[in-house]
Amino acid sequence: MKSSQQRRTELKAERQQKTAKKAARAKVERAADMARLTPEHLGAGEAHVNASALAGSSQRELPDFVQRGTYRNQPFRCINCDKAEVWTATQQKWWYEVAKGDLATTAVRCRSCRQRERHRKAEARRIHAEGLEVKKDRRLKTEE
């Protein structure tokens, strides 16, 4: 049996969780309201956030683009070639809403470096698969 103090502590924790959930829902609803604005309200290099199309996130707080209700062009430097690039609002909208990318991610590589990295990883997977196949063939031959 629990003491009254333990029960009060549990009730307080439950109330805090409910309050936090309400606040998170309110943020998403505000973002959805912002998404209903007409295109005249958007500045250059901005796109509306469709909060209902975003993938879930393990983050405690929603990113500022969700709270703001718009994506904005973000400048960044490629981590491979140090080239200055811009992650456009349209690209962000595609990444977060269509590709269901994690809300904590941002662009770090330019297009050519992304393609090079994708090719490098595909080649490494192919070589690894070939190695596994050779190993499997050797094992089958030794068992015979």
Buried (B, 14 or more C-beta within 10 A) or exposed (E): EEEEEEEEEEEEEEEEEEEEEEEEEEBBEBBBEBBEEEEEEBEEBBBBBBBEEBEEBEEEEBBEBBBBBBBBBBEBEBEBEEEEBEBBBEBBBBBBBEEEBEBEEEBBBBEEBBEBEEEEEEEEEEEEEEEEEEEEEEEEEEEE
